[in-house]
Each structure stands twice: as structure tokens, then as C-alpha cells.
Amino acid sequence: MSTYRDLAHRGSARGTVLRTVGSRERRSHLTAPRVPTVGIDIGGTKVMAGVVDADGNILEKLRTETPDKSKSPKVVEDTIVELVLDLSDRHDVHAVGIGAAGWVDAHRARVLFAPHLAWRNEPLRDALQARLAVPVMVDNDANTAAWAEWRFGAGRGEDHLVMITLGTGIGGAILEDGQVKRGKFGVAGEFGHMQVVPGGHRCPCGNRGCWEQYSSGNALVREARELAAADSPVAYNIIERVKGHIPDITGPLITELAREGDAMCIELLQDIGQWLGVGIANLAAALDPSCFVVGGGVSAADDLLIGPARDAFRRHLTGRGYRPEARITRAQLGPEAGMVGAADLARLVARRFRRANRRRVERYERYERYAQAFRNGAQALGDRTPEDPRP
């Protein structure tokens, strides 16, 4: 690891430096140190860690299963520390960025709530900094993915971008003028829990009719399994593929069959895409971005999903025909986006930390010079004889 960290102080000084990050991201990323950093993407099933350079290239990547959510938060922290230390054996790591699937506070220090992990108001940043000798940044995984797409992927050149991540549920992020909009409390972008069908499907969040109940991986699989359980004629192909074992029906299987021309799977993806377009039209009415980037595992269906989404967006857009339309595009960086974005955001922390650390070192060196001069003067006075005429 980098030798500068040997001079780093733990405690309030480091925390003060980290809390300054966020207000100048657009300008800062251009002057951030071109040093390798580690990005970590924590999900409900996997922890992915990678060393990323200043151009967004992944130098090395490790992946492991997420410890069972019933275990203590420290178990997940242990996994993160082990991955970072492993990568540090082969790379000069200057900072660590965490993209967590959950709500992260505005200071990017605490995970307020993680649906797939036992984190409730967990001080993740401070816990990791106490064990790692480099600065740590924590953010929501959709925010880090959106940052990566803006810096290196489908959102390059866009000043107003909204990212939609379609996985088990729906996540999202907002970038304006190159700055991630996290909201007053840090939890902006939870688009999946906008209500689109009053009294609709029950959502794990406790409400009914949330957008992610109609346009997500869970929604796609639920509809396919219901048709298969009803022994619908249109589901015979997928029933045969899973040999009658309905729980084996998954999102990737549905996408695969749709690409092979299965009519039911194509229709299911069209339905998901149409609901996606409805939600994007609502977001356009509220936020008016220039670009929507669609990522997450479900986006692998590409035009089978994005095409119907574009059509529904145009039909439901407020003021359609009399206003510019935002473009809707698929994310380019795939499942590594959250990891790459976390690493790049951590580079901003590394710059501020290095600058603050350099000032502390300079103050220490000045103090040493003054102290040495004082010691030399005191020694000179001590060396005088009683007959010495010097004052």
C-alpha cells in the first residue's frame, strides 16, 4: 500500500476531510490524483472488489459470496477488509469506495438501511477506517453506478442524467451538472417505490403498487411463474425447459428464451418494458433530464426491453410533441459499474485526504525546524563558559 498513509492520523481530522467531499465533484474529478483505488460493490448475494485506475480500467477483480444476512454486520466488514488487504498485496491502493445496496446517509458514513443485509444505522465508514489505513467512502450502489456511466460509459457528455437500475427491484440515481444528487438525508433516487398502481401488488417495503412490482426482475419472474403454475398453454416451452420445476424459472432464462423467439417471454419483457416507460415518463415530468441510462441485470434483454420502454415513454410523456425528448439508452459498463464508480468517487476522497495529510506533514516539518533551532540555541547557551563575553 502507499507509504503516505503511515503518516495519516485517525479520528476527527480524517472525518472532517471526508465530510467536505461532494460539493465540487464535477470539477474535482478532473484534478483528482491518478492513483489506483479499490471499489467494492455489496449486494444481497455477492461482494465484488476491484482495483480501478483513473481511466476506469479494472486492473484486478475479486468476487465472493455475501455472508448470510442473519450474521452480524462485522462479518460483512471482515469480508470487505479481507478483499482490500488481498488486493493491496499486489497494488498500491490509495482509497476505498463502497457501493452498498441500501440507504446511505448524506455524509456517506452510515448505511441507514440495507434490505438484504443486517445493517441498520450502521457506521460502516468509520468501522472500516478503523481497520484500513486509507480513507473510505460509502455511497448507495445506484449512485456509484450512475457516476461510472457518466464518467466512462453511456452517460458521457450528459449534464443531466438519471439512471434506472433494474434488478431484483428498481434503484436509481440523479446527476446534475456532474454532481450526484443525494437529497437532504442522502436517500434520493429510490424510484422503485413510487406508487404507479394504487392498491396494486404488495411490495416488501410495506406499500402497494410500487413501480418495482411492475417493472423489475422480481416482476418478470413472478408473472412467468404464475403462468407456469396455471399450466397456461403459452408457458409450455418454459415449463419444459425447467422440467416442470417452476422455482427454476429465472430472469436470465426468460431473457434467453425471448431471444430464441419464445412468444410468452417476449410478451413478458414487453410488459416490463412498457411499465418501465411509464415510470420514466413520470420521472421526465419531475426532473427533465437529457438522458436516462437503464442498467441492472434485467437490462441484459436490451431492445426486447428498451424498445417497448421507449414506445411507452413517448405515449405517456407530458407535453409530448411539444418538448424535447430525453434519450433512453442501455448502460455500457455492465455489472462492474457500481464497483468502478465507487472506486472513482473514492479517488476524490484520496485527493482531499492527501492534501490535508500533506499540510499536516508540512506543519510537522516546520515545527521540527523550529524545535531544532531552539535546541541548537539552548545548546549554544549551555556551552558558554563564565568568561564568555557573548550575550
C-alpha positions in Angstrom: 0.0 0.0 0.0 1.0 3.7 -0.3 3.6 4.9 2.2 1.8 8.2 2.8 -0.8 6.5 4.9 1.9 5.8 7.5 1.7 9.4 8.5 -2.1 9.5 8.5 -3.9 10.4 11.7 -7.1 8.5 12.6 -10.0 10.2 14.2 -11.7 13.6 13.8 -9.1 15.1 11.3 -9.8 12.4 8.8 -13.6 12.6 9.3 -13.5 16.3 8.7 -11.7 15.8 5.4 -14.2 13.2 4.3 -17.2 15.3 5.1 -16.0 18.0 2.7 -16.4 15.7 -0.3 -19.5 16.1 -2.6 -20.0 19.8 -3.4 -17.4 20.1 -6.2 -17.5 16.6 -7.8 -17.7 17.9 -11.4 -14.5 20.0 -11.1 -12.7 17.7 -8.7 -12.7 14.5 -10.8 -10.6 16.3 -13.4 -7.9 17.1 -10.9 -8.2 14.0 -8.7 -4.9 12.1 -8.2 -4.3 9.5 -10.9 -3.8 6.8 -8.4 -5.3 3.3 -8.1 -8.2 2.9 -5.8 -10.4 0.0 -4.7 -14.1 -0.1 -5.5 -16.4 -2.5 -3.7 -20.0 -3.4 -4.7 -22.0 -5.0 -1.9 -25.2 -6.8 -2.9 -27.5 -9.3 -1.4 -25.7 -12.3 -2.9 -22.2 -11.1 -3.7 -19.3 -8.8 -2.7 -17.2 -7.6 -5.7 -14.0 -5.8 -5.2 -11.6 -4.4 -7.8 -8.6 -2.1 -8.3 -9.5 0.6 -10.7 -7.2 3.1 -12.4 -8.0 6.8 -13.1 -9.4 5.9 -16.6 -11.9 3.4 -15.2 -9.9 0.3 -16.2 -10.2 -2.6 -13.8 -6.7 -3.8 -13.0 -7.8 -6.8 -10.9 -11.2 -8.0 -9.6 -12.2 -10.4 -6.8 -15.6 -11.7 -6.0 -17.1 -13.7 -3.1 -20.5 -14.5 -1.7 -22.1 -12.1 0.7 -22.2 -13.6 4.2 -25.6 -14.7 5.3 -27.7 -11.7 6.3 -28.6 -13.2 9.6 -25.0 -12.8 10.7 -23.6 -9.7 12.4 -22.5 -6.6 10.3 -19.0 -7.3 11.4 -19.0 -10.5 9.3 -19.6 -8.4 6.1 -16.9 -5.9 7.3 -14.5 -8.8 7.7 -15.1 -9.9 4.1 -14.5 -6.3 2.8 -11.3 -6.0 4.8 -10.0 -9.3 3.6 -10.7 -8.4 0.0 -9.0 -5.0 0.3 -5.9 -6.4 2.0 -5.7 -9.2 -0.6 -5.7 -6.6 -3.4 -3.3 -4.4 -1.5 -0.7 -7.1 -1.6 -0.3 -6.6 -5.3 -1.4 -3.0 -5.9 -0.6 0.5 -4.4 -4.1 1.3 -3.0 -4.8 4.9 -2.0 -8.5 4.9 -1.1 -11.5 2.5 -0.9 -15.0 3.3 -2.2 -18.0 1.2 -1.1 -21.2 0.9 -3.1 -23.9 -0.5 -0.8 -27.3 -1.8 -1.7 -29.2 0.3 0.8 -29.8 3.8 2.1 -26.7 5.8 2.9 -26.8 9.0 4.9 -25.9 12.4 3.4 -22.4 12.3 5.0 -21.7 9.0 3.2 -20.7 7.4 6.5 -23.7 5.3 7.7 -25.8 2.7 6.0 -29.2 3.6 7.3 -31.0 0.5 6.0 -30.0 -2.4 3.8 -32.8 -4.7 2.7 -30.6 -7.7 2.1 -28.1 -7.2 5.0 -28.3 -6.8 8.8 -27.3 -3.1 8.6 -29.5 -0.7 10.5 -27.9 2.7 11.0 -24.5 1.0 10.7 -21.4 3.3 10.9 -19.7 1.4 8.0 -17.2 4.1 7.0 -15.8 4.6 10.5 -15.7 0.8 11.2 -13.7 0.2 8.0 -11.4 3.2 8.5 -10.5 1.9 12.0 -9.2 -1.3 10.3 -7.8 0.1 7.0 -5.0 2.7 6.8 -6.6 4.5 3.8 -9.6 6.8 3.6 -13.0 5.1 2.9 -16.1 6.5 1.1 -19.6 4.9 1.3 -22.4 5.5 -1.1 -25.5 3.9 -2.5 -24.7 1.4 -5.2 -27.0 3.1 -7.8 -25.2 6.4 -7.2 -21.9 4.8 -7.8 -23.1 3.0 -10.9 -24.6 6.3 -12.3 -21.3 8.1 -11.6 -19.4 5.4 -13.5 -21.7 5.6 -16.5 -21.4 9.4 -16.5 -17.6 9.2 -16.3 -16.8 6.3 -18.5 -20.0 4.8 -20.1 -23.3 5.6 -21.7 -23.8 9.0 -19.9 -20.5 10.6 -21.0 -21.1 14.2 -22.1 -24.5 14.5 -20.4 -25.2 17.3 -17.9 -28.5 16.0 -16.6 -28.7 12.2 -16.3 -31.0 9.8 -14.5 -30.0 6.2 -14.0 -32.5 3.4 -13.5 -31.2 0.1 -12.3 -33.4 -2.9 -12.9 -32.5 -5.9 -10.8 -34.5 -7.7 -8.1 -36.1 -4.3 -7.6 -35.6 -0.8 -9.0 -32.9 1.6 -7.9 -31.9 4.9 -9.3 -29.7 7.9 -9.2 -29.7 11.6 -10.4 -26.7 13.5 -11.7 -27.0 17.2 -12.5 -24.0 19.2 -13.8 -21.7 16.4 -12.9 -22.8 16.1 -9.3 -24.7 13.2 -7.7 -27.9 14.5 -6.1 -28.3 12.6 -2.9 -31.0 14.7 -1.2 -31.1 16.3 2.2 -30.9 12.9 4.0 -28.9 11.0 1.4 -31.7 8.7 0.2 -32.7 10.4 -3.1 -33.3 8.1 -6.1 -35.5 5.4 -4.6 -37.6 5.5 -7.7 -38.7 1.9 -7.4 -41.1 2.8 -4.6 -43.1 5.4 -6.5 -46.7 4.3 -6.5 -47.9 3.6 -10.0 -50.9 1.4 -9.3 -53.0 2.4 -6.2 -53.9 -0.7 -4.3 -51.7 -2.9 -6.6 -49.3 -5.7 -5.8 -47.9 -5.6 -2.2 -44.3 -4.5 -2.1 -41.8 -5.7 0.6 -41.4 -2.0 1.6 -44.9 -2.3 3.1 -46.8 -0.3 0.4 -48.9 -1.4 -2.6 -48.5 -0.7 -6.2 -44.8 0.3 -6.2 -43.2 0.7 -9.6 -40.8 -2.1 -9.0 -43.7 -4.5 -8.6 -44.4 -4.0 -12.3 -41.0 -3.4 -13.9 -38.2 -5.4 -12.3 -36.6 -8.8 -12.2 -39.0 -9.9 -9.5 -42.0 -8.7 -11.5 -40.7 -10.6 -14.6 -40.2 -13.8 -12.8 -43.4 -13.6 -10.8 -45.5 -13.3 -14.0 -43.7 -16.2 -15.7 -44.1 -18.4 -12.7 -47.8 -17.6 -12.3 -48.5 -18.6 -15.9 -46.5 -21.8 -15.5 -48.3 -22.6 -12.2 -51.6 -22.1 -14.0 -50.4 -24.6 -16.7 -51.1 -22.0 -19.4 -50.5 -23.2 -22.9 -48.3 -20.2 -23.6 -46.0 -21.4 -20.8 -45.4 -24.9 -22.1 -42.0 -24.1 -23.5 -40.6 -22.7 -20.3 -42.2 -25.4 -18.3 -40.4 -28.0 -20.4 -37.1 -26.1 -20.1 -37.2 -26.3 -16.3 -38.6 -29.9 -16.4 -41.8 -28.8 -14.5 -39.8 -27.3 -11.5 -41.3 -23.8 -11.5 -38.9 -22.3 -8.9 -36.2 -22.8 -11.5 -37.7 -20.1 -13.7 -35.4 -17.1 -13.5 -35.0 -13.7 -15.2 -31.9 -14.8 -17.3 -33.8 -17.9 -18.5 -36.8 -15.7 -19.6 -34.4 -13.4 -21.5 -32.7 -16.4 -23.1 -36.0 -17.9 -24.3 -37.1 -14.5 -25.6 -34.0 -14.2 -27.7 -34.8 -17.6 -29.1 -38.2 -16.4 -30.1 -40.5 -17.7 -27.3 -43.7 -15.7 -27.6 -44.6 -15.7 -23.9 -41.2 -14.5 -22.8 -41.1 -11.8 -25.5 -44.5 -10.6 -24.3 -43.4 -10.6 -20.6 -40.4 -8.4 -21.4 -42.6 -6.1 -23.4 -44.9 -5.7 -20.4 -42.0 -5.0 -18.1 -40.6 -2.5 -20.7 -44.0 -0.7 -21.0 -44.2 -0.2 -17.3 -40.6 1.0 -17.4 -41.5 3.6 -20.0 -44.5 4.8 -17.9 -42.2 5.3 -14.9 -39.5 7.1 -17.0 -42.2 9.4 -18.3 -43.2 10.3 -14.8 -39.5 11.0 -13.9 -39.1 13.1 -17.0 -42.1 15.3 -15.9 -40.4 15.8 -12.5 -36.7 16.0 -13.3 -36.5 16.8 -17.1 -33.1 15.1 -17.7 -31.4 14.8 -21.1 -30.7 11.1 -20.7 -32.0 8.0 -19.0 -29.5 5.2 -18.6 -31.0 1.8 -17.9 -28.8 -0.7 -16.1 -29.0 -3.7 -13.8 -29.4 -7.4 -14.6 -32.8 -7.1 -16.4 -31.3 -4.6 -18.9 -29.4 -7.5 -20.5 -32.6 -8.1 -22.5 -31.5 -4.9 -24.4 -34.0 -3.9 -27.2 -36.5 -6.6 -26.1 -36.9 -4.3 -23.0 -35.6 -0.9 -24.1 -37.7 -0.8 -27.3 -41.1 -1.1 -25.6 -39.9 1.3 -22.9 -39.1 4.0 -25.5 -42.6 3.5 -27.1 -44.4 3.7 -23.8 -42.3 6.8 -22.8 -43.4 8.6 -25.9 -47.0 7.8 -25.3 -47.1 8.9 -21.7 -44.7 11.9 -21.8 -46.3 15.0 -20.5 -46.4 17.6 -23.3 -45.4 15.0 -25.9 -44.9 16.5 -29.4 -44.2 19.9 -27.9 -41.0 19.3 -25.9 -37.6 17.7 -26.5 -37.4 14.1 -25.6 -34.7 12.6 -23.4 -32.9 9.7 -24.9 -33.2 6.3 -23.3 -30.1 4.1 -23.5 -28.8 0.9 -22.0 -25.9 1.1 -19.6 -22.5 0.2 -21.0 -20.4 -0.9 -18.0 -22.5 -3.9 -17.0 -22.3 -5.4 -13.5 -19.0 -3.7 -12.8 -20.5 -0.2 -12.9 -21.1 0.1 -9.2 -17.6 -1.1 -8.4 -15.9 1.2 -10.9 -18.0 4.2 -9.8 -17.2 3.6 -6.1 -13.5 3.5 -6.9 -13.6 6.7 -8.9 -15.6 8.6 -6.2 -13.0 7.3 -3.6 -10.3 9.0 -5.7 -11.8 12.3 -4.9 -11.6 11.4 -1.2 -7.9 10.4 -1.7 -7.1 13.8 -3.2 -8.6 15.7 -0.3 -7.0 13.3 2.2 -3.6 13.5 0.6 -3.8 17.3 0.5 -4.8 17.5 4.2 -2.2 15.0 5.1 0.5 17.0 3.2 -0.5 20.1 5.2 -0.1 18.1 8.4 3.3 16.8 7.4 4.4 20.4 6.4 3.3 21.7 9.8 5.2 18.9 11.5 8.3 19.6 9.5 8.1 23.4 10.3 7.7 22.5 14.0 10.7 20.2 13.8 12.8 23.0 12.2 11.8 25.5 14.9 12.4 22.9 17.6 15.8 22.1 16.3 16.7 25.8 16.1 15.6 26.2 19.7 17.6 23.2 20.8 20.6 24.4 18.9 20.2 27.8 20.6 19.8 26.3 24.0 22.9 24.1 23.5 24.9 27.1 22.4 23.9 29.0 25.6 24.8 25.9 27.7 28.2 25.6 26.1 29.3 29.1 27.1 32.0 29.5 29.8 31.5 32.1 32.6 34.2 34.3 30.9 32.4 34.1 27.5 31.5 37.7 26.6 28.7 36.7 24.3 25.2 37.8 25.4 
